[in-house]
Amino acid sequence: MKRWMIALFLVVVAAAVGVFRGTSGKFTANNVATGDNREEIRQSYQLSPGANVEVRGINGPVEIQTADTNTAEVYILRTAKNQTDLDNSKITITATPTGLRIQGEQNQSSFWQRIWHGEVKQQLTLKVPRQIALTVKGVNGTVKAGEVTGAVEINGINGKVETAQAVGYAEISGVNGKVTVAIRELGEKGIRINGINGSVELRFSDKLNADLDAHGISGKVSTDMPDVTVQGEPGRSNYSARIGAGGAPVSLNGINGKVRITRNTASTTAE
């Protein structure tokens, strides 16, 4: 009986000690109320103008705020049912002055362990320079990105996408959710949006000129802009229009939802 009581006492003490565990650059804690283990990562890096920022394989929401700065601030919150799950599903951060890459790694535990314990959820918030090129791929959650001056590629998103475009080329594809793009200025290559299972809203800044070409649209195309000239007979699946005096191409293809074209004098996603 005494041995049993001693063993029980040691288990309780070990559990209490394991409630909080800190590591360099990280904070992990066991949330007693929800039963979730948490890990927070906070890092900052210096980036040169035109650096490439990549985000891949995140199981949760991603928010990318942009500003006139040369510092990238990274905040990641990871939660799981237990510490073993957190240990078996990592996020790697690779940083140089010319690039920042954040990659969610696959769970290294066995199939039965993943079934028994559950998934690791992640939440990523970035504050990065506006003078970057941005790539976001393979996110199981909403994506919100501020205005950048370089190329933007957003692909393979299971959730809503809201982004802004300043100058460079943008391509958004493979999104299972609504897509909203605030466009202040377009480069020569314009913007391409395809393979969207949801509605699309394009918010053009005042006096922006573009040529829009849409094919394979399952919903209605509508606009409240007086300076849009429809070319040909508009239909549900094909739609071509000149916005203002015309200019950079805006291509939409394979949209399973409505398309709305409107004017917006300010970007709603830029910081």
HUVENRA-V467819 format. One record per residue. N is the residue number from 1. RES is the residue in three letters. PSI is psi in radians with two decimals (none if undefined). NEAR is the number of other ideal C-beta (glycine too) atoms within 10 Angstrom. Layout:
n: {N	N}
res: {RES	RES}
psi: {PSI	PSI}
near: {NEAR	NEAR}
This chain:
n: {1	2	3	4	5	6	7	8	9	10	11	12	13	14	15	16	17	18	19	20	21	22	23	24	25	26	27	28	29	30	31	32	33	34	35	36	37	38	39	40	41	42	43	44	45	46	47	48	49	50	51	52	53	54	55	56	57	58	59	60	61	62	63	64	65	66	67	68	69	70	71	72	73	74	75	76	77	78	79	80	81	82	83	84	85	86	87	88	89	90	91	92	93	94	95	96	97	98	99	100	101	102	103	104	105	106	107	108	109	110	111	112	113	114	115	116	117	118	119	120	121	122	123	124	125	126	127	128	129	130	131	132	133	134	135	136	137	138	139	140	141	142	143	144	145	146	147	148	149	150	151	152	153	154	155	156	157	158	159	160	161	162	163	164	165	166	167	168	169	170	171	172	173	174	175	176	177	178	179	180	181	182	183	184	185	186	187	188	189	190	191	192	193	194	195	196	197	198	199	200	201	202	203	204	205	206	207	208	209	210	211	212	213	214	215	216	217	218	219	220	221	222	223	224	225	226	227	228	229	230	231	232	233	234	235	236	237	238	239	240	241	242	243	244	245	246	247	248	249	250	251	252	253	254	255	256	257	258	259	260	261	262	263	264	265	266	267	268	269	270	271}
res: {MET	LYS	ARG	TRP	MET	ILE	ALA	LEU	PHE	LEU	VAL	VAL	VAL	ALA	ALA	ALA	VAL	GLY	VAL	PHE	ARG	GLY	THR	SER	GLY	LYS	PHE	THR	ALA	ASN	ASN	VAL	ALA	THR	GLY	ASP	ASN	ARG	GLU	GLU	ILE	ARG	GLN	SER	TYR	GLN	LEU	SER	PRO	GLY	ALA	ASN	VAL	GLU	VAL	ARG	GLY	ILE	ASN	GLY	PRO	VAL	GLU	ILE	GLN	THR	ALA	ASP	THR	ASN	THR	ALA	GLU	VAL	TYR	ILE	LEU	ARG	THR	ALA	LYS	ASN	GLN	THR	ASP	LEU	ASP	ASN	SER	LYS	ILE	THR	ILE	THR	ALA	THR	PRO	THR	GLY	LEU	ARG	ILE	GLN	GLY	GLU	GLN	ASN	GLN	SER	SER	PHE	TRP	GLN	ARG	ILE	TRP	HIS	GLY	GLU	VAL	LYS	GLN	GLN	LEU	THR	LEU	LYS	VAL	PRO	ARG	GLN	ILE	ALA	LEU	THR	VAL	LYS	GLY	VAL	ASN	GLY	THR	VAL	LYS	ALA	GLY	GLU	VAL	THR	GLY	ALA	VAL	GLU	ILE	ASN	GLY	ILE	ASN	GLY	LYS	VAL	GLU	THR	ALA	GLN	ALA	VAL	GLY	TYR	ALA	GLU	ILE	SER	GLY	VAL	ASN	GLY	LYS	VAL	THR	VAL	ALA	ILE	ARG	GLU	LEU	GLY	GLU	LYS	GLY	ILE	ARG	ILE	ASN	GLY	ILE	ASN	GLY	SER	VAL	GLU	LEU	ARG	PHE	SER	ASP	LYS	LEU	ASN	ALA	ASP	LEU	ASP	ALA	HIS	GLY	ILE	SER	GLY	LYS	VAL	SER	THR	ASP	MET	PRO	ASP	VAL	THR	VAL	GLN	GLY	GLU	PRO	GLY	ARG	SER	ASN	TYR	SER	ALA	ARG	ILE	GLY	ALA	GLY	GLY	ALA	PRO	VAL	SER	LEU	ASN	GLY	ILE	ASN	GLY	LYS	VAL	ARG	ILE	THR	ARG	ASN	THR	ALA	SER	THR	THR	ALA	GLU}
psi: {-0.77	-0.72	-0.69	-0.73	-0.70	-0.75	-0.73	-0.71	-0.74	-0.67	-0.77	-0.76	-0.75	-0.70	-0.70	-0.73	-0.59	-0.04	-0.72	2.29	2.13	2.56	2.95	2.08	0.06	2.77	2.17	2.46	2.66	2.10	1.88	-0.60	-0.70	-0.27	0.19	2.45	2.45	2.54	2.23	2.38	2.19	2.11	2.77	2.56	2.70	2.28	2.48	2.75	2.36	0.15	2.69	2.22	2.15	2.39	2.18	2.51	0.78	2.26	1.32	-3.11	2.60	2.22	2.21	1.89	2.44	2.61	2.98	1.49	2.97	0.25	2.34	2.18	2.25	2.24	2.19	2.27	2.15	2.35	2.57	2.97	-0.54	2.95	-0.55	-0.72	-0.73	-0.72	-0.51	-0.03	1.67	2.87	2.20	2.45	2.12	2.13	2.35	2.96	-0.45	0.04	2.61	2.15	2.21	2.04	2.13	2.19	2.64	2.62	2.18	-0.02	2.96	2.91	-0.81	-0.58	-0.68	-0.67	-0.73	-0.77	-0.60	-3.11	2.86	2.19	2.54	2.62	2.15	2.25	2.18	2.44	1.93	2.86	2.64	-0.47	1.25	2.93	2.46	2.30	2.22	2.10	2.55	0.94	2.23	1.31	3.11	2.64	2.20	2.13	2.39	-3.13	2.30	2.82	-0.26	-2.99	2.58	2.26	2.08	2.12	2.51	0.96	2.19	1.34	3.08	2.52	2.26	2.11	2.93	2.67	2.31	-1.08	-0.83	-3.11	2.53	2.42	2.16	2.15	2.78	0.90	2.24	1.35	3.06	2.50	2.20	2.19	2.13	2.08	1.95	-0.74	2.53	2.50	-3.09	-0.60	-0.25	-2.43	2.50	2.28	2.14	2.72	0.94	2.15	1.31	3.08	2.78	2.30	2.15	2.12	1.76	2.39	2.84	2.34	0.16	2.33	2.44	2.81	2.13	2.34	2.07	2.35	2.59	0.81	2.14	-0.30	-3.02	2.47	2.15	2.72	2.58	0.32	2.17	-0.34	0.51	2.14	1.98	2.30	2.03	-2.93	2.02	2.49	3.11	-0.52	-0.41	2.39	2.21	2.42	2.66	2.17	2.06	-2.23	0.05	2.82	-2.20	2.57	2.44	1.95	2.27	2.32	2.35	0.99	2.03	1.24	-3.05	2.73	2.22	2.32	2.18	2.89	2.50	2.06	-0.22	2.47	2.27	-0.20	-0.20	2.52	none}
near: {5	6	7	8	9	10	10	10	10	10	10	10	10	9	10	9	9	13	12	10	14	9	9	4	11	14	14	19	15	16	11	8	5	10	9	18	23	15	22	15	19	13	15	11	18	13	22	13	12	13	23	16	24	16	23	17	17	24	20	20	19	24	19	22	16	25	13	8	14	14	12	20	14	20	15	21	17	25	19	22	16	13	14	13	23	18	15	18	21	15	19	11	14	11	18	13	11	11	17	23	15	25	16	23	13	10	18	11	17	10	8	8	14	17	9	11	16	13	15	25	18	25	17	25	16	21	18	26	22	19	19	25	18	25	17	25	16	16	26	19	19	17	25	19	26	24	22	25	20	20	18	24	16	25	16	16	25	16	18	17	25	19	25	27	27	23	15	19	18	26	17	25	17	16	25	16	18	18	26	18	24	22	24	19	14	23	16	9	13	20	23	17	24	16	16	25	16	17	17	25	16	23	21	27	18	10	10	17	14	22	18	25	16	23	14	14	22	13	16	13	22	11	19	9	12	6	13	17	11	13	13	9	8	14	10	11	12	14	22	15	21	16	23	17	11	14	15	18	15	23	15	24	15	16	25	15	17	16	23	17	23	13	19	17	10	11	20	13	20	19	15}
